[in-house]
């Protein structure tokens, strides 16, 4: 494998991992921001108030996007193995 091929593979891997993690990370960030604003406005600083909604929303979004995540990972893995087979091995 040449340096260019390894670089392309690494770039594609990083791109796919960022795209796949974005929905969950954006949900956690958004819910954390909304909860923080609510806590600052009401001066209620309860730890469970910040943790429970964030984890519920994050798990909910993960359950919704899980089929898409798996389909994208399978497609990426298939492309990776087909490319490795076309090159004649490692």
CORDAVEN-V824623 format. One line per field, one symbol per residue. ss: DSSP state (2 for helix, 1 for strand, 0 for the rest). A space follows every 10 residues. Layout:
ss = ???
This chain:
ss = 0022222222 2222222222 2222222222 2222222222 2200002222 2222222222 2222222222 2222222222 2222220000
